[in-house]
C-alpha cells in the first residue's frame, strides 16, 4: 500500500514549470497528456488539468484542442508587482492613511481558499476583513486569510491599530507570490463598505504568498472606484 501523500496542483505545476525552465521541455515541445502526467506523478488527472490551466495563464503552455498541450514557443514578457504596504501607497498619493478593522475570527478554509493555496484538506486559519482609507474615504476592502503556523506572531497583534497587510510585509518572509486580477460587480455589502453603488464594476487584486511550500496569506482586495495600479518590468 502506498501511503505517500497525493500531490496538490501547485506541486504538479511547479514540477512541469521546472522542466520547462530547465529546457528539459523545450519551446514548442509537445507535453505528455494529462493522464500520462497523472500516472507518472501519482496524482489525479484533475490535479494535472488544474496545473496546466495555471501554466497557460502564466504564459508557459498553450493548450491546443487537437494537438494537446505544448510549451509556448514565444515566452510572455511579464511585469512584476511588489507586495505593497497600503499605507505607503496612500501616503505616496499625498493623502492621509486610515484603517478600520471590520472583523477578525478563526475559521476553517473553504474550498476556494484551499484551491488558492494548493492544499487538499481544510485548515484553521485567521480570517481578517478590513477597510483601508485615503483621506477618510474608502480605498481598498480586504478579505484576508492568514496561516498562523507560518505567521504565529500575528495572533498577538492588535489589528485594529496595525493592518495585517503592513505587519505581514514587515515580519513574514515570502518565497513565492501569485497575483491575479479580475473585476466584479459590487454587491450590496461591498458597495456599502466602498461607498459606491451596487452593481458598480470594481477592480479586484487576489494575492497569495508562501514561505517555502507553506502558505502564508491570501487576500482578495477590492478597490474603490478610481484606483490605479502601477507595475514595472
Phi and psi in degrees as GROMACS dihedral restraints (atoms count N, CA, C in turn):
[ dihedral_restraints ]
;  ai    aj    ak    al  type     phi  dphi    fc
    3     4     5     6     1   -92.6    20    10
    4     5     6     7     1   113.7    20    10
    6     7     8     9     1   -96.8    20    10
    7     8     9    10     1     8.4    20    10
    9    10    11    12     1   -64.6    20    10
   10    11    12    13     1   139.3    20    10
   12    13    14    15     1   -65.9    20    10
   13    14    15    16     1   145.4    20    10
   15    16    17    18     1   -70.1    20    10
   16    17    18    19     1   141.5    20    10
   18    19    20    21     1   -73.1    20    10
   19    20    21    22     1   142.3    20    10
   21    22    23    24     1   -82.8    20    10
   22    23    24    25     1   164.7    20    10
   24    25    26    27     1   -62.9    20    10
   25    26    27    28     1   -31.2    20    10
   27    28    29    30     1   -66.0    20    10
   28    29    30    31     1   -38.0    20    10
   30    31    32    33     1   -62.1    20    10
   31    32    33    34     1   -43.5    20    10
   33    34    35    36     1   -66.1    20    10
   34    35    36    37     1   -44.5    20    10
   36    37    38    39     1   -57.3    20    10
   37    38    39    40     1   -45.0    20    10
   39    40    41    42     1   -65.2    20    10
   40    41    42    43     1   -36.3    20    10
   42    43    44    45     1   -66.2    20    10
   43    44    45    46     1   -46.2    20    10
   45    46    47    48     1   -67.8    20    10
   46    47    48    49     1   -40.2    20    10
   48    49    50    51     1   -62.1    20    10
   49    50    51    52     1   -40.4    20    10
   51    52    53    54     1   -61.8    20    10
   52    53    54    55     1   -38.8    20    10
   54    55    56    57     1   -66.0    20    10
   55    56    57    58     1   -37.5    20    10
   57    58    59    60     1   -69.3    20    10
   58    59    60    61     1   -46.1    20    10
   60    61    62    63     1   -68.2    20    10
   61    62    63    64     1   -28.4    20    10
   63    64    65    66     1   -84.8    20    10
   64    65    66    67     1    -2.1    20    10
   66    67    68    69     1    68.0    20    10
   67    68    69    70     1    14.6    20    10
   69    70    71    72     1   -62.4    20    10
   70    71    72    73     1   -32.1    20    10
   72    73    74    75     1  -116.0    20    10
   73    74    75    76     1   107.7    20    10
   75    76    77    78     1   -84.2    20    10
   76    77    78    79     1   162.3    20    10
   78    79    80    81     1   -53.8    20    10
   79    80    81    82     1   130.0    20    10
   81    82    83    84     1    92.4    20    10
   82    83    84    85     1   -15.5    20    10
   84    85    86    87     1   -65.1    20    10
   85    86    87    88     1   143.8    20    10
   87    88    89    90     1   -81.4    20    10
   88    89    90    91     1   133.7    20    10
   90    91    92    93     1   -89.6    20    10
   91    92    93    94     1   157.2    20    10
   93    94    95    96     1   -60.4    20    10
   94    95    96    97     1   159.1    20    10
   96    97    98    99     1   -64.1    20    10
   97    98    99   100     1   154.8    20    10
   99   100   101   102     1   -53.5    20    10
  100   101   102   103     1   -41.1    20    10
  102   103   104   105     1   -64.9    20    10
  103   104   105   106     1   -36.7    20    10
  105   106   107   108     1   -70.8    20    10
  106   107   108   109     1   -40.5    20    10
  108   109   110   111     1   -64.5    20    10
  109   110   111   112     1   -41.2    20    10
  111   112   113   114     1   -60.3    20    10
  112   113   114   115     1   -41.6    20    10
  114   115   116   117     1   -67.0    20    10
  115   116   117   118     1   -39.8    20    10
  117   118   119   120     1   -65.4    20    10
  118   119   120   121     1   -43.7    20    10
  120   121   122   123     1   -92.7    20    10
  121   122   123   124     1    -6.6    20    10
  123   124   125   126     1    70.1    20    10
  124   125   126   127     1    43.0    20    10
  126   127   128   129     1  -132.2    20    10
  127   128   129   130     1   177.8    20    10
  129   130   131   132     1   -76.2    20    10
  130   131   132   133     1   149.0    20    10
  132   133   134   135     1   -61.2    20    10
  133   134   135   136     1   -36.4    20    10
  135   136   137   138     1   -62.7    20    10
  136   137   138   139     1   -32.3    20    10
  138   139   140   141     1   -65.1    20    10
  139   140   141   142     1   -43.1    20    10
  141   142   143   144     1   -64.9    20    10
  142   143   144   145     1   -42.0    20    10
  144   145   146   147     1   -59.0    20    10
  145   146   147   148     1   -43.4    20    10
  147   148   149   150     1   -64.8    20    10
  148   149   150   151     1   -39.1    20    10
  150   151   152   153     1   -64.3    20    10
  151   152   153   154     1   -41.5    20    10
  153   154   155   156     1   -65.8    20    10
  154   155   156   157     1   -36.8    20    10
  156   157   158   159     1   -59.8    20    10
  157   158   159   160     1   -42.6    20    10
  159   160   161   162     1   -68.3    20    10
  160   161   162   163     1   -39.7    20    10
  162   163   164   165     1   -63.6    20    10
  163   164   165   166     1   -34.7    20    10
  165   166   167   168     1   -66.7    20    10
  166   167   168   169     1   -40.6    20    10
  168   169   170   171     1   -66.1    20    10
  169   170   171   172     1   -31.3    20    10
  171   172   173   174     1   -76.6    20    10
  172   173   174   175     1    -9.3    20    10
  174   175   176   177     1    82.4    20    10
  175   176   177   178     1    24.5    20    10
  177   178   179   180     1  -105.3    20    10
  178   179   180   181     1   -24.6    20    10
  180   181   182   183     1  -132.6    20    10
  181   182   183   184     1   144.0    20    10
  183   184   185   186     1  -119.5    20    10
  184   185   186   187     1   133.8    20    10
  186   187   188   189     1  -103.1    20    10
  187   188   189   190     1   112.6    20    10
  189   190   191   192     1   -95.6    20    10
  190   191   192   193     1   139.2    20    10
  192   193   194   195     1   -59.4    20    10
  193   194   195   196     1   -42.5    20    10
  195   196   197   198     1  -102.3    20    10
  196   197   198   199     1   -32.7    20    10
  198   199   200   201     1   -90.0    20    10
  199   200   201   202     1    -3.9    20    10
  201   202   203   204     1    79.3    20    10
  202   203   204   205     1  -174.0    20    10
  204   205   206   207     1   -76.2    20    10
  205   206   207   208     1   139.1    20    10
  207   208   209   210     1  -130.3    20    10
  208   209   210   211     1   150.6    20    10
  210   211   212   213     1   -69.5    20    10
  211   212   213   214     1   132.0    20    10
  213   214   215   216     1   -63.0    20    10
  214   215   216   217     1   134.6    20    10
  216   217   218   219     1   -70.2    20    10
  217   218   219   220     1   -40.0    20    10
  219   220   221   222     1  -113.1    20    10
  220   221   222   223     1   108.3    20    10
  222   223   224   225     1   -63.0    20    10
  223   224   225   226     1   150.1    20    10
  225   226   227   228     1   -85.1    20    10
  226   227   228   229     1   132.4    20    10
  228   229   230   231     1   -80.4    20    10
  229   230   231   232     1   127.7    20    10
  231   232   233   234     1  -121.8    20    10
  232   233   234   235     1   145.4    20    10
  234   235   236   237     1   -83.3    20    10
  235   236   237   238     1   155.5    20    10
  237   238   239   240     1  -104.3    20    10
  238   239   240   241     1   139.9    20    10
  240   241   242   243     1  -119.7    20    10
  241   242   243   244     1   117.9    20    10
  243   244   245   246     1   -75.9    20    10
  244   245   246   247     1   154.1    20    10
  246   247   248   249     1   -72.4    20    10
  247   248   249   250     1   115.3    20    10
  249   250   251   252     1   -85.4    20    10
  250   251   252   253     1   151.7    20    10
  252   253   254   255     1   -95.4    20    10
  253   254   255   256     1   114.5    20    10
  255   256   257   258     1   -60.6    20    10
  256   257   258   259     1   -35.5    20    10
  258   259   260   261     1   -57.3    20    10
  259   260   261   262     1   -44.7    20    10
  261   262   263   264     1   -66.6    20    10
  262   263   264   265     1   -37.2    20    10
  264   265   266   267     1   -56.4    20    10
  265   266   267   268     1   -48.8    20    10
  267   268   269   270     1   -65.9    20    10
  268   269   270   271     1   -44.5    20    10
  270   271   272   273     1   -66.5    20    10
  271   272   273   274     1   -31.5    20    10
  273   274   275   276     1   -65.9    20    10
  274   275   276   277     1   -22.3    20    10
  276   277   278   279     1   -83.1    20    10
  277   278   279   280     1    -1.3    20    10
  279   280   281   282     1    79.8    20    10
  280   281   282   283     1    22.2    20    10
  282   283   284   285     1  -116.2    20    10
  283   284   285   286     1   162.3    20    10
  285   286   287   288     1   -86.8    20    10
  286   287   288   289     1   129.0    20    10
  288   289   290   291     1   -85.8    20    10
  289   290   291   292     1   143.3    20    10
  291   292   293   294     1  -142.5    20    10
  292   293   294   295     1   162.5    20    10
  294   295   296   297     1  -149.5    20    10
  295   296   297   298     1   133.1    20    10
  297   298   299   300     1  -129.4    20    10
  298   299   300   301     1   121.6    20    10
  300   301   302   303     1   -77.1    20    10
  301   302   303   304     1   125.6    20    10
  303   304   305   306     1   -92.2    20    10
  304   305   306   307     1   -47.3    20    10
  306   307   308   309     1  -158.6    20    10
  307   308   309   310     1   153.8    20    10
  309   310   311   312     1  -145.6    20    10
  310   311   312   313     1   121.5    20    10
  312   313   314   315     1  -157.6    20    10
  313   314   315   316     1   158.4    20    10
  315   316   317   318     1   -86.6    20    10
  316   317   318   319     1   137.9    20    10
  318   319   320   321     1  -151.4    20    10
  319   320   321   322     1   155.9    20    10
  321   322   323   324     1   -81.7    20    10
  322   323   324   325     1   135.5    20    10
  324   325   326   327     1   -62.5    20    10
  325   326   327   328     1   134.6    20    10
  327   328   329   330     1   -88.4    20    10
  328   329   330   331     1   169.3    20    10
  330   331   332   333     1   -55.1    20    10
  331   332   333   334     1   -39.4    20    10
  333   334   335   336     1   -63.2    20    10
  334   335   336   337     1   -37.0    20    10
  336   337   338   339     1   -74.3    20    10
  337   338   339   340     1   -39.2    20    10
  339   340   341   342     1   -60.4    20    10
  340   341   342   343     1   -38.5    20    10
  342   343   344   345     1   -65.7    20    10
  343   344   345   346     1   -40.2    20    10
  345   346   347   348     1   -60.8    20    10
  346   347   348   349     1   -42.9    20    10
  348   349   350   351     1   -81.1    20    10
  349   350   351   352     1   -17.5    20    10
  351   352   353   354     1    74.6    20    10
  352   353   354   355     1    34.8    20    10
  354   355   356   357     1  -109.0    20    10
  355   356   357   358     1   150.4    20    10
  357   358   359   360     1   -94.0    20    10
  358   359   360   361     1   -22.3    20    10
  360   361   362   363     1  -123.7    20    10
  361   362   363   364     1   149.3    20    10
  363   364   365   366     1   -60.3    20    10
  364   365   366   367     1   144.5    20    10
  366   367   368   369     1  -134.2    20    10
  367   368   369   370     1   143.1    20    10
  369   370   371   372     1   -74.1    20    10
  370   371   372   373     1   124.8    20    10
  372   373   374   375     1  -134.9    20    10
  373   374   375   376     1   167.9    20    10
  375   376   377   378     1   -90.3    20    10
  376   377   378   379     1   123.4    20    10
  378   379   380   381     1  -107.2    20    10
  379   380   381   382     1   126.1    20    10
  381   382   383   384     1  -126.5    20    10
  382   383   384   385     1   125.6    20    10
  384   385   386   387     1  -113.2    20    10
  385   386   387   388     1   131.5    20    10
  387   388   389   390     1  -147.9    20    10
  388   389   390   391     1   155.8    20    10
  390   391   392   393     1  -116.9    20    10
  391   392   393   394     1   123.5    20    10
  393   394   395   396     1   -92.8    20    10
  394   395   396   397     1   140.7    20    10
  396   397   398   399     1  -122.1    20    10
  397   398   399   400     1   150.0    20    10
  399   400   401   402     1  -127.8    20    10
  400   401   402   403     1   115.3    20    10
  402   403   404   405     1    52.8    20    10
  403   404   405   406     1    38.4    20    10
  405   406   407   408     1    81.7    20    10
  406   407   408   409     1    -2.8    20    10
  408   409   410   411     1  -102.1    20    10
  409   410   411   412     1   148.3    20    10
  411   412   413   414     1   -57.1    20    10
  412   413   414   415     1   136.8    20    10
  414   415   416   417     1  -121.0    20    10
  415   416   417   418     1   -56.1    20    10
  417   418   419   420     1  -141.8    20    10
  418   419   420   421     1   134.2    20    10
  420   421   422   423     1  -102.2    20    10
  421   422   423   424     1   118.5    20    10
  423   424   425   426     1  -114.4    20    10
  424   425   426   427     1   129.1    20    10
  426   427   428   429     1  -116.5    20    10
  427   428   429   430     1   108.2    20    10
  429   430   431   432     1  -122.3    20    10
  430   431   432   433     1   139.6    20    10
  432   433   434   435     1  -114.4    20    10
  433   434   435   436     1   133.1    20    10
  435   436   437   438     1  -125.9    20    10
  436   437   438   439     1   127.2    20    10
  438   439   440   441     1   -84.1    20    10
  439   440   441   442     1   106.3    20    10
  441   442   443   444     1   -73.0    20    10
  442   443   444   445     1    -7.3    20    10
  444   445   446   447     1   -71.7    20    10
  445   446   447   448     1   -31.8    20    10
  447   448   449   450     1   -89.0    20    10
  448   449   450   451     1   -25.1    20    10
  450   451   452   453     1  -132.4    20    10
  451   452   453   454     1    64.4    20    10
  453   454   455   456     1   -63.5    20    10
  454   455   456   457     1   -28.5    20    10
  456   457   458   459     1   -64.9    20    10
  457   458   459   460     1   -20.3    20    10
  459   460   461   462     1   -70.6    20    10
  460   461   462   463     1   -17.7    20    10
  462   463   464   465     1   -59.1    20    10
  463   464   465   466     1   -29.9    20    10
  465   466   467   468     1   -98.5    20    10
  466   467   468   469     1     4.7    20    10
  468   469   470   471     1   -88.6    20    10
  469   470   471   472     1   135.9    20    10
  471   472   473   474     1   -80.9    20    10
  472   473   474   475     1    97.5    20    10
  474   475   476   477     1   -77.9    20    10
  475   476   477   478     1     0.1    20    10
  477   478   479   480     1   -83.2    20    10
  478   479   480   481     1   -17.7    20    10
  480   481   482   483     1  -104.5    20    10
  481   482   483   484     1   -34.6    20    10
  483   484   485   486     1  -126.5    20    10
  484   485   486   487     1   132.4    20    10
  486   487   488   489     1   -71.7    20    10
  487   488   489   490     1   147.5    20    10
  489   490   491   492     1   -60.4    20    10
  490   491   492   493     1   -36.1    20    10
  492   493   494   495     1   -55.1    20    10
  493   494   495   496     1   -52.1    20    10
  495   496   497   498     1   -70.1    20    10
  496   497   498   499     1   -40.6    20    10
  498   499   500   501     1   -63.1    20    10
  499   500   501   502     1   -43.9    20    10
  501   502   503   504     1   -65.8    20    10
  502   503   504   505     1   -42.2    20    10
  504   505   506   507     1   -60.5    20    10
  505   506   507   508     1   -38.1    20    10
  507   508   509   510     1   -80.9    20    10
  508   509   510   511     1   -27.0    20    10
  510   511   512   513     1  -119.5    20    10
  511   512   513   514     1    -7.6    20    10
  513   514   515   516     1  -124.3    20    10
  514   515   516   517     1   118.0    20    10
  516   517   518   519     1   -68.0    20    10
  517   518   519   520     1   141.5    20    10
  519   520   521   522     1  -122.7    20    10
  520   521   522   523     1   130.4    20    10
  522   523   524   525     1  -101.2    20    10
  523   524   525   526     1   -27.4    20    10
  525   526   527   528     1  -144.5    20    10
  526   527   528   529     1   141.8    20    10
  528   529   530   531     1  -131.3    20    10
  529   530   531   532     1   135.7    20    10
  531   532   533   534     1  -124.3    20    10
  532   533   534   535     1   134.0    20    10
  534   535   536   537     1  -128.1    20    10
  535   536   537   538     1   134.9    20    10
  537   538   539   540     1  -128.7    20    10
  538   539   540   541     1   146.4    20    10
  540   541   542   543     1  -118.5    20    10
  541   542   543   544     1   143.3    20    10
  543   544   545   546     1  -157.4    20    10
  544   545   546   547     1  -175.8    20    10
  546   547   548   549     1  -136.5    20    10
  547   548   549   550     1   148.5    20    10
  549   550   551   552     1  -132.4    20    10
  550   551   552   553     1   161.4    20    10
  552   553   554   555     1   -93.6    20    10
  553   554   555   556     1   127.3    20    10
  555   556   557   558     1   -61.7    20    10
  556   557   558   559     1   127.9    20    10
  558   559   560   561     1   -80.7    20    10
  559   560   561   562     1   173.9    20    10
  561   562   563   564     1   -56.9    20    10
  562   563   564   565     1   -44.4    20    10
  564   565   566   567     1   -69.0    20    10
  565   566   567   568     1   -44.2    20    10
  567   568   569   570     1   -62.6    20    10
  568   569   570   571     1   -41.8    20    10
  570   571   572   573     1   -61.7    20    10
  571   572   573   574     1   -40.1    20    10
  573   574   575   576     1   -64.4    20    10
  574   575   576   577     1   -45.5    20    10
  576   577   578   579     1   -64.7    20    10
  577   578   579   580     1   -36.8    20    10
  579   580   581   582     1   -96.4    20    10
  580   581   582   583     1     9.1    20    10
  582   583   584   585     1    53.5    20    10
  583   584   585   586     1    47.3    20    10
  585   586   587   588     1  -133.4    20    10
  586   587   588   589     1  -172.1    20    10
  588   589   590   591     1   -97.6    20    10
  589   590   591   592     1   145.5    20    10
  591   592   593   594     1   -60.3    20    10
  592   593   594   595     1   138.4    20    10
  594   595   596   597     1    91.7    20    10
  595   596   597   598     1   -10.2    20    10
  597   598   599   600     1   -66.1    20    10
  598   599   600   601     1   136.9    20    10
  600   601   602   603     1   -71.9    20    10
  601   602   603   604     1   130.7    20    10
  603   604   605   606     1  -130.7    20    10
  604   605   606   607     1   144.1    20    10
  606   607   608   609     1   -81.9    20    10
  607   608   609   610     1   136.1    20    10
  609   610   611   612     1  -125.5    20    10
  610   611   612   613     1   132.2    20    10
  612   613   614   615     1  -112.5    20    10
  613   614   615   616     1   123.4    20    10
  615   616   617   618     1  -112.6    20    10
  616   617   618   619     1   115.1    20    10
  618   619   620   621     1  -125.0    20    10
  619   620   621   622     1   130.4    20    10
  621   622   623   624     1  -128.6    20    10
  622   623   624   625     1   137.0    20    10
  624   625   626   627     1  -130.2    20    10
  625   626   627   628     1   153.4    20    10
  627   628   629   630     1  -133.6    20    10
  628   629   630   631     1   154.7    20    10
  630   631   632   633     1  -116.8    20    10
  631   632   633   634     1   113.3    20    10
  633   634   635   636     1    64.1    20    10
  634   635   636   637     1  -128.9    20    10
  636   637   638   639     1   -95.9    20    10
  637   638   639   640     1    -1.5    20    10
  639   640   641   642     1   -88.6    20    10
  640   641   642   643     1   130.8    20    10
  642   643   644   645     1   -62.2    20    10
  643   644   645   646     1   144.1    20    10
  645   646   647   648     1  -110.6    20    10
  646   647   648   649     1   -64.9    20    10
  648   649   650   651     1  -155.4    20    10
  649   650   651   652     1   153.2    20    10
  651   652   653   654     1  -134.3    20    10
  652   653   654   655     1   137.6    20    10
  654   655   656   657     1  -135.3    20    10
  655   656   657   658     1   138.5    20    10
  657   658   659   660     1  -105.9    20    10
  658   659   660   661     1   110.4    20    10
  660   661   662   663     1  -106.9    20    10
  661   662   663   664     1   114.5    20    10
  663   664   665   666     1  -101.1    20    10
  664   665   666   667     1   120.6    20    10
  666   667   668   669     1   -90.9    20    10
  667   668   669   670     1   144.6    20    10
  669   670   671   672     1   -68.4    20    10
  670   671   672   673     1   156.7    20    10
  672   673   674   675     1   -53.6    20    10
  673   674   675   676     1   138.9    20    10
  675   676   677   678     1    95.8    20    10
  676   677   678   679     1     0.0    20    10
  678   679   680   681     1   -67.5    20    10
  679   680   681   682     1   144.1    20    10
  681   682   683   684     1  -123.9    20    10
  682   683   684   685     1   140.0    20    10
  684   685   686   687     1  -116.3    20    10
  685   686   687   688     1   133.4    20    10
  687   688   689   690     1  -115.6    20    10
  688   689   690   691     1   141.7    20    10
  690   691   692   693     1  -139.6    20    10
  691   692   693   694     1   161.5    20    10
  693   694   695   696     1  -135.3    20    10
  694   695   696   697     1   149.9    20    10
